């Protein structure tokens, strides 16, 4: 009898090992380009979720998770597609990304959909992604800019600013946000004196700033990228005295903005997606212990994107995107036991037992409509040249 029991245990153990996989997820982020200063902390978030799951041993019979980097460049769609195609050849089972809207659209249409791979973006916010034909494969942990435009309008009006000039980076992200904001602001009685695109990568933005200054306004809304033209426009505006108050949306809110301008931002403000509460606090503390800045823009969203892919796999009992894509909305929303950052092992155990979970994560995840975040934004300002959180919307 003892030998029979030992043999049974050995067979069970062997079966468990046989079911384990080495699962690869791509992190399709702009490691070079317009938002390269944000990419390391976003990668840190995805890697933290992967390590947490691997260390637990609870995913699909003890499967391990590896994050494979794919440089989307943020703005070069062809380069993003090419880089992602290379990691698809390595057998990835999901994609954390893209990072910027244009390259995300290209990667979704040319790589993710044709190959049937789930893609959860932490930071692509174009309203166009809400209605794109994605065959149920695309989700995002950041809200649409249709929502951000409304929030930005509310914040500006609350500060008594009745007219603004508006400049946006000349791509899907910038145009979508600019149009959303203008519609909301004008509906609330505000005046947009000019709505003008700017190109990234230029050494001189004096012509663009001259046109903005001629139109006038109580403040300048800069819907751009902090490592590219957004900072170029801001610098030229400050140097010429064209504007002294700036409104910065999510593509500009980062430590790099503070490093670039410091006390020159004394009267400026802005907003970016960021939840408040226990989940975010836990994540930031865990990230700090792991050696990166969890408060950096979209880092928490990247953690949640990776975590949701892995939890959906567990819910489906498979790493096949065709199987787990239908579980993403289920694990992200009620009903179920709430799962916070650092509790992925618990979430995996509950799912294995057939128990529902409600993944709250680092960003108070709640997916609506076509699989995107309902959205919470933090309002920030820069007294004494440091980023300070004013409140949440």
LOBA-563720 format. One record per residue (C-alpha): residue number from 1; residue in one letter; x, y, z. Coordinates in Angstrom, 2 decimals, decimal comma. Example, Ala and Ser with C-alpha at 12.3 -4.5 7.8 and 13.67 -1.06 7.14 Angstrom:
<atoms>
- pos|code|u|v|w
- 1|A|12,30|-4,50|7,80 .
- 2|S|13,67|-1,06|7,14 .
</atoms>
This chain:
<atoms>
- pos|code|u|v|w
- 1|X|0,00|0,00|0,00 .
- 2|X|2,82|2,40|0,88 .
- 3|X|4,51|1,76|-2,46 .
- 4|X|1,20|2,32|-4,24 .
- 5|X|0,72|5,67|-2,51 .
- 6|X|4,25|6,77|-3,37 .
- 7|X|3,70|5,79|-6,97 .
- 8|X|0,45|7,76|-7,05 .
- 9|X|2,15|10,86|-5,63 .
- 10|X|4,96|10,53|-8,14 .
- 11|X|2,49|10,27|-11,01 .
- 12|X|0,60|13,35|-9,81 .
- 13|X|3,81|15,34|-9,46 .
- 14|X|4,97|14,31|-12,92 .
- 15|X|1,62|15,29|-14,42 .
- 16|X|1,88|18,72|-12,81 .
- 17|X|5,38|19,28|-14,17 .
- 18|X|4,31|18,13|-17,62 .
- 19|X|1,61|20,83|-17,67 .
- 20|X|3,97|23,68|-16,79 .
- 21|X|5,01|26,14|-19,49 .
- 22|X|7,57|28,88|-19,96 .
- 23|X|5,13|31,65|-20,88 .
- 24|X|6,44|34,73|-22,69 .
- 25|X|4,69|38,08|-22,71 .
- 26|X|5,87|40,97|-24,88 .
- 27|X|6,32|44,43|-23,41 .
- 28|X|5,77|46,61|-26,48 .
- 29|X|6,89|49,98|-25,10 .
- 30|X|8,75|53,03|-26,35 .
- 31|X|12,20|52,24|-24,99 .
- 32|X|13,43|54,87|-27,46 .
- 33|X|11,51|57,89|-28,71 .
- 34|X|9,00|60,43|-27,51 .
- 35|X|8,24|58,90|-24,10 .
- 36|X|11,38|56,89|-23,43 .
- 37|X|11,72|58,37|-19,93 .
- 38|X|8,50|56,56|-18,91 .
- 39|X|9,32|53,14|-20,38 .
- 40|X|11,70|51,79|-17,68 .
- 41|X|9,14|52,16|-14,88 .
- 42|X|6,39|50,75|-17,08 .
- 43|X|8,60|47,76|-17,84 .
- 44|X|9,27|47,47|-14,11 .
- 45|X|5,53|47,15|-13,50 .
- 46|X|5,08|44,37|-16,05 .
- 47|X|8,14|42,51|-14,76 .
- 48|X|6,95|42,84|-11,16 .
- 49|X|3,65|41,12|-12,02 .
- 50|X|5,48|38,39|-13,95 .
- 51|X|7,88|37,73|-11,06 .
- 52|X|5,06|37,69|-8,52 .
- 53|X|3,19|35,08|-10,55 .
- 54|X|6,29|32,99|-11,28 .
- 55|X|7,39|32,99|-7,64 .
- 56|X|3,94|31,84|-6,53 .
- 57|X|4,12|28,64|-8,58 .
- 58|X|0,33|28,84|-8,89 .
- 59|X|-0,09|29,61|-12,59 .
- 60|X|-1,12|26,68|-14,79 .
- 61|X|0,67|23,83|-13,00 .
- 62|X|3,67|25,93|-12,01 .
- 63|X|4,27|27,80|-15,27 .
- 64|X|6,87|30,56|-15,31 .
- 65|X|6,53|33,98|-16,95 .
- 66|X|9,13|35,95|-18,87 .
- 67|X|8,75|39,51|-20,18 .
- 68|X|10,31|40,03|-23,62 .
- 69|X|11,08|43,64|-24,58 .
- 70|X|9,85|45,00|-27,93 .
- 71|X|10,73|48,62|-28,76 .
- 72|X|7,65|50,33|-30,17 .
- 73|X|9,50|53,70|-30,32 .
- 74|X|6,12|55,18|-29,38 .
- 75|X|5,69|57,10|-32,64 .
- 76|X|7,14|55,01|-35,51 .
- 77|X|4,35|52,57|-36,41 .
- 78|X|6,41|50,61|-38,92 .
- 79|X|9,20|50,11|-36,39 .
- 80|X|6,69|49,02|-33,73 .
- 81|X|5,15|46,43|-36,05 .
- 82|X|8,53|45,09|-37,12 .
- 83|X|9,78|44,75|-33,54 .
- 84|X|6,60|43,03|-32,43 .
- 85|X|6,67|40,60|-35,35 .
- 86|X|10,12|39,46|-34,20 .
- 87|X|8,94|38,60|-30,69 .
- 88|X|5,79|36,93|-32,02 .
- 89|X|8,15|34,51|-33,72 .
- 90|X|9,45|33,63|-30,22 .
- 91|X|6,00|32,34|-29,26 .
- 92|X|4,64|35,11|-27,04 .
- 93|X|1,21|34,48|-25,49 .
- 94|X|0,18|38,09|-24,82 .
- 95|X|1,26|41,71|-25,26 .
- 96|X|1,56|44,45|-22,66 .
- 97|X|1,35|47,46|-24,96 .
- 98|X|1,51|49,36|-27,14 .
- 99|X|2,51|52,58|-25,49 .
- 100|X|1,32|55,36|-27,84 .
- 101|X|-1,92|55,31|-29,78 .
- 102|X|-0,75|55,34|-33,40 .
- 103|X|1,74|52,51|-33,05 .
- 104|X|-0,75|50,59|-30,91 .
- 105|X|-3,34|50,76|-33,69 .
- 106|X|-0,76|49,58|-36,22 .
- 107|X|0,47|46,75|-33,99 .
- 108|X|-3,07|45,63|-33,22 .
- 109|X|-4,18|45,59|-36,84 .
- 110|X|-0,99|44,13|-38,33 .
- 111|X|0,31|41,80|-35,62 .
- 112|X|-2,05|41,07|-32,72 .
- 113|X|-5,25|40,44|-34,69 .
- 114|X|-3,68|38,42|-37,55 .
- 115|X|-1,87|36,24|-35,00 .
- 116|X|-4,76|36,05|-32,53 .
- 117|X|-2,79|37,50|-29,59 .
- 118|X|-4,34|39,37|-26,67 .
- 119|X|-3,04|42,93|-26,26 .
- 120|X|-3,60|45,06|-23,15 .
- 121|X|-2,24|48,60|-23,42 .
- 122|X|-1,29|50,55|-20,29 .
- 123|X|-1,19|53,93|-22,01 .
- 124|X|-2,68|54,13|-25,52 .
- 125|X|-5,60|56,51|-25,03 .
- 126|X|-6,94|57,49|-28,47 .
- 127|X|-10,77|57,38|-28,69 .
- 128|X|-10,31|55,54|-32,01 .
- 129|X|-9,29|52,44|-30,07 .
- 130|X|-12,76|52,24|-28,51 .
- 131|X|-14,36|51,25|-31,82 .
- 132|X|-11,52|49,49|-33,64 .
- 133|X|-12,17|46,00|-35,05 .
- 134|X|-10,13|43,94|-32,60 .
- 135|X|-11,90|40,53|-32,58 .
- 136|X|-12,10|40,75|-28,80 .
- 137|X|-8,31|40,80|-28,41 .
- 138|X|-7,66|44,41|-27,30 .
- 139|X|-8,09|45,93|-23,83 .
- 140|X|-6,55|48,87|-21,98 .
- 141|X|-5,95|49,82|-18,38 .
- 142|X|-5,87|53,56|-19,11 .
- 143|X|-9,08|55,44|-19,99 .
- 144|X|-9,93|56,89|-23,38 .
- 145|X|-9,03|60,49|-24,13 .
- 146|X|-12,73|61,11|-24,67 .
- 147|X|-12,83|61,04|-20,88 .
- 148|X|-9,56|62,95|-20,40 .
- 149|X|-10,79|65,81|-22,56 .
- 150|X|-13,79|66,26|-20,27 .
- 151|X|-11,67|66,05|-17,11 .
- 152|X|-9,15|68,58|-18,44 .
- 153|X|-11,96|70,98|-19,35 .
- 154|X|-13,42|70,69|-15,84 .
- 155|X|-10,05|71,36|-14,20 .
- 156|X|-9,31|74,40|-16,35 .
- 157|X|-12,75|75,90|-15,77 .
- 158|X|-12,47|75,28|-12,03 .
- 159|X|-9,35|77,48|-12,03 .
- 160|X|-11,18|80,38|-13,66 .
- 161|X|-9,40|80,13|-17,01 .
- 162|X|-11,81|81,15|-19,77 .
- 163|X|-9,58|81,01|-22,85 .
- 164|X|-6,69|78,78|-23,94 .
- 165|X|-4,46|78,22|-26,91 .
- 166|X|-4,07|74,54|-27,79 .
- 167|X|-1,23|72,67|-29,45 .
- 168|X|-1,08|68,92|-30,00 .
- 169|X|1,42|66,40|-31,31 .
- 170|X|0,50|65,57|-34,90 .
- 171|X|-0,70|61,98|-34,51 .
- 172|X|-3,69|59,88|-33,39 .
- 173|X|-3,13|60,57|-29,69 .
- 174|X|-2,70|64,31|-30,02 .
- 175|X|-5,55|64,89|-32,48 .
- 176|X|-7,99|62,71|-30,54 .
- 177|X|-7,27|64,42|-27,24 .
- 178|X|-7,30|67,92|-28,75 .
- 179|X|-10,68|67,39|-30,39 .
- 180|X|-12,17|65,82|-27,27 .
- 181|X|-10,94|68,66|-25,07 .
- 182|X|-12,06|71,45|-27,41 .
- 183|X|-15,57|70,02|-27,64 .
- 184|X|-15,88|69,73|-23,87 .
- 185|X|-14,32|73,11|-23,10 .
- 186|X|-16,42|75,05|-25,60 .
- 187|X|-19,56|73,27|-24,42 .
- 188|X|-18,70|74,54|-20,92 .
- 189|X|-18,38|78,12|-22,19 .
- 190|X|-14,61|78,28|-22,68 .
- 191|X|-12,80|79,65|-25,73 .
- 192|X|-10,08|77,84|-27,68 .
- 193|X|-8,23|80,61|-29,52 .
- 194|X|-6,26|78,23|-31,75 .
- 195|X|-6,05|74,46|-32,20 .
- 196|X|-2,76|73,73|-33,95 .
- 197|X|-0,63|70,63|-34,51 .
- 198|X|3,12|70,46|-33,95 .
- 199|X|5,57|67,87|-35,25 .
- 200|X|7,98|66,04|-32,98 .
- 201|X|11,72|65,97|-33,50 .
- 202|X|12,26|69,62|-34,42 .
- 203|X|15,11|71,71|-33,07 .
- 204|X|13,20|74,99|-33,32 .
- 205|X|9,56|75,64|-32,41 .
- 206|X|9,63|79,42|-32,68 .
- 207|X|7,21|79,53|-35,63 .
- 208|X|4,67|77,36|-33,85 .
- 209|X|4,93|79,41|-30,66 .
- 210|X|4,59|82,67|-32,59 .
- 211|X|1,26|81,48|-34,02 .
- 212|X|0,04|80,36|-30,58 .
- 213|X|1,07|83,66|-29,01 .
- 214|X|-0,66|85,65|-31,73 .
- 215|X|-3,92|83,82|-31,02 .
- 216|X|-3,51|84,46|-27,29 .
- 217|X|-5,20|82,85|-24,32 .
- 218|X|-4,91|82,73|-20,54 .
- 219|X|-2,94|79,48|-20,75 .
- 220|X|-1,42|77,09|-23,29 .
- 221|X|-2,60|73,47|-23,42 .
- 222|X|0,30|71,26|-24,54 .
- 223|X|-1,04|67,89|-25,69 .
- 224|X|2,37|66,53|-26,57 .
- 225|X|5,19|64,25|-25,48 .
- 226|X|7,55|65,20|-22,68 .
- 227|X|10,64|63,79|-24,41 .
- 228|X|9,82|65,43|-27,73 .
- 229|X|7,89|68,40|-29,12 .
- 230|X|5,81|69,02|-26,01 .
- 231|X|8,88|70,11|-24,10 .
- 232|X|10,18|71,96|-27,15 .
- 233|X|6,98|74,02|-27,35 .
- 234|X|7,07|74,71|-23,61 .
- 235|X|10,71|75,81|-23,68 .
- 236|X|10,19|78,16|-26,63 .
- 237|X|7,08|79,63|-25,00 .
- 238|X|8,92|80,33|-21,75 .
- 239|X|11,99|81,75|-23,47 .
- 240|X|9,93|84,18|-25,55 .
- 241|X|7,46|85,05|-22,80 .
- 242|X|4,57|83,87|-24,97 .
- 243|X|2,93|81,97|-22,08 .
- 244|X|3,71|81,41|-18,44 .
- 245|X|0,84|79,08|-17,51 .
- 246|X|0,63|75,65|-19,16 .
- 247|X|-1,89|72,82|-18,96 .
- 248|X|-0,30|69,39|-19,33 .
- 249|X|-2,19|66,18|-20,10 .
- 250|X|-0,88|62,64|-19,57 .
- 251|X|1,82|62,61|-22,26 .
- 252|X|3,62|65,39|-20,41 .
- 253|X|3,17|64,47|-16,73 .
- 254|X|6,41|62,89|-15,49 .
- 255|X|9,53|63,53|-13,49 .
- 256|X|11,21|64,49|-16,76 .
- 257|X|8,87|67,51|-17,00 .
- 258|X|9,91|68,64|-13,52 .
- 259|X|13,57|68,03|-14,33 .
- 260|X|13,26|70,07|-17,53 .
- 261|X|11,45|73,10|-16,12 .
- 262|X|11,36|73,07|-12,32 .
- 263|X|10,21|76,37|-10,83 .
- 264|X|9,27|77,71|-14,28 .
- 265|X|6,07|75,66|-13,87 .
- 266|X|4,91|77,57|-10,78 .
- 267|X|1,49|78,50|-12,22 .
- 268|X|1,02|75,40|-14,40 .
- 269|X|-1,05|72,26|-13,79 .
- 270|X|-2,42|69,17|-15,49 .
- 271|X|-3,76|65,65|-15,10 .
- 272|X|-2,97|62,02|-15,83 .
- 273|X|-4,60|58,65|-15,10 .
- 274|X|-3,86|57,51|-11,54 .
- 275|X|-6,08|55,92|-8,93 .
- 276|X|-5,91|56,56|-5,21 .
- 277|X|-6,22|54,28|-2,23 .
- 278|X|-4,89|51,00|-0,89 .
- 279|X|-4,08|49,38|-4,22 .
- 280|X|-1,97|52,26|-5,50 .
- 281|X|-0,22|52,73|-2,16 .
- 282|X|0,66|49,03|-1,98 .
- 283|X|1,96|49,04|-5,52 .
- 284|X|4,17|52,11|-5,05 .
- 285|X|5,71|50,62|-1,91 .
- 286|X|6,34|47,28|-3,61 .
- 287|X|7,83|48,96|-6,66 .
- 288|X|10,17|51,02|-4,48 .
- 289|X|11,39|47,83|-2,79 .
- 290|X|11,99|46,37|-6,27 .
- 291|X|14,08|49,38|-7,28 .
- 292|X|11,85|51,44|-9,56 .
- 293|X|9,35|54,30|-9,32 .
- 294|X|5,82|52,95|-9,20 .
- 295|X|4,36|56,47|-9,10 .
- 296|X|5,71|57,18|-12,59 .
- 297|X|3,01|57,65|-15,22 .
- 298|X|1,50|54,38|-16,49 .
- 299|X|3,76|52,13|-14,39 .
- 300|X|0,80|50,91|-12,32 .
- 301|X|-1,25|50,46|-15,49 .
- 302|X|1,52|48,24|-16,92 .
- 303|X|1,51|46,08|-13,77 .
- 304|X|-2,24|45,69|-14,05 .
- 305|X|-2,06|44,87|-17,78 .
- 306|X|0,39|42,01|-17,19 .
- 307|X|-1,50|40,78|-14,11 .
- 308|X|-4,81|40,70|-15,98 .
- 309|X|-3,37|38,64|-18,83 .
- 310|X|-1,99|36,06|-16,39 .
- 311|X|-5,11|35,92|-14,23 .
- 312|X|-7,25|35,48|-17,36 .
- 313|X|-5,05|32,55|-18,40 .
- 314|X|-5,65|30,93|-15,03 .
- 315|X|-9,40|31,51|-15,29 .
- 316|X|-9,42|29,82|-18,71 .
- 317|X|-7,06|27,06|-17,66 .
- 318|X|-4,96|27,84|-20,73 .
- 319|X|-2,30|30,24|-22,03 .
- 320|X|-3,95|30,17|-25,47 .
- 321|X|-5,20|33,71|-26,24 .
- 322|X|-8,22|32,25|-28,05 .
- 323|X|-9,25|30,69|-24,74 .
- 324|X|-8,34|33,38|-22,23 .
- 325|X|-9,44|36,50|-24,14 .
- 326|X|-13,01|35,91|-23,00 .
- 327|X|-11,95|35,81|-19,34 .
- 328|X|-10,33|39,27|-19,17 .
- 329|X|-13,57|41,17|-18,50 .
- 330|X|-14,65|38,51|-15,99 .
- 331|X|-11,58|38,70|-13,76 .
- 332|X|-11,46|42,52|-13,97 .
- 333|X|-14,98|43,21|-12,72 .
- 334|X|-17,44|42,20|-10,03 .
- 335|X|-18,58|39,80|-8,71 .
- 336|X|-15,72|38,13|-6,87 .
- 337|X|-13,14|38,47|-4,13 .
- 338|X|-11,11|41,65|-4,55 .
- 339|X|-7,44|41,20|-5,49 .
- 340|X|-4,87|43,92|-4,77 .
- 341|X|-1,25|44,32|-5,88 .
- 342|X|0,89|41,70|-4,16 .
- 343|X|-2,08|39,30|-4,04 .
- 344|X|-1,69|37,65|-7,43 .
- 345|X|-0,81|34,31|-5,79 .
- 346|X|-4,10|34,48|-3,91 .
- 347|X|-5,99|35,37|-7,09 .
- 348|X|-4,47|32,43|-8,93 .
- 349|X|-5,39|30,05|-6,09 .
- 350|X|-9,00|31,26|-6,02 .
- 351|X|-9,37|30,91|-9,77 .
- 352|X|-7,91|27,41|-9,70 .
- 353|X|-10,56|26,52|-7,12 .
- 354|X|-13,31|27,90|-9,34 .
- 355|X|-13,89|31,01|-7,21 .
- 356|X|-14,63|34,37|-8,89 .
- 357|X|-12,27|37,29|-8,38 .
- 358|X|-12,62|41,03|-8,91 .
- 359|X|-9,16|42,32|-9,83 .
- 360|X|-8,79|45,81|-8,36 .
- 361|X|-5,03|46,05|-8,80 .
- 362|X|-2,95|49,19|-8,65 .
- 363|X|-5,35|51,38|-10,66 .
- 364|X|-8,78|50,43|-9,29 .
- 365|X|-9,45|48,41|-12,43 .
- 366|X|-13,02|48,52|-13,75 .
- 367|X|-13,41|47,68|-17,43 .
- 368|X|-16,36|49,09|-19,35 .
- 369|X|-17,72|48,94|-22,88 .
- 370|X|-15,23|47,44|-25,29 .
- 371|X|-12,75|46,54|-22,56 .
- 372|X|-11,24|49,81|-21,41 .
- 373|X|-10,79|51,52|-18,06 .
- 374|X|-13,62|53,61|-16,68 .
- 375|X|-10,89|56,02|-15,62 .
- 376|X|-9,71|58,00|-12,60 .
- 377|X|-7,44|61,02|-13,07 .
- 378|X|-5,25|62,88|-10,61 .
- 379|X|-4,98|66,66|-10,86 .
- 380|X|-1,42|67,91|-10,35 .
- 381|X|0,42|71,21|-10,06 .
- 382|X|4,03|72,25|-9,57 .
- 383|X|4,54|74,59|-6,58 .
- 384|X|8,22|75,16|-5,80 .
- 385|X|9,10|73,23|-8,95 .
- 386|X|7,88|69,86|-7,64 .
- 387|X|4,94|67,74|-8,74 .
- 388|X|2,12|67,88|-6,21 .
- 389|X|-1,20|66,02|-6,32 .
- 390|X|-4,20|68,29|-5,84 .
- 391|X|-7,01|65,73|-6,01 .
- 392|X|-8,75|63,07|-8,09 .
- 393|X|-11,48|63,19|-10,72 .
</atoms>
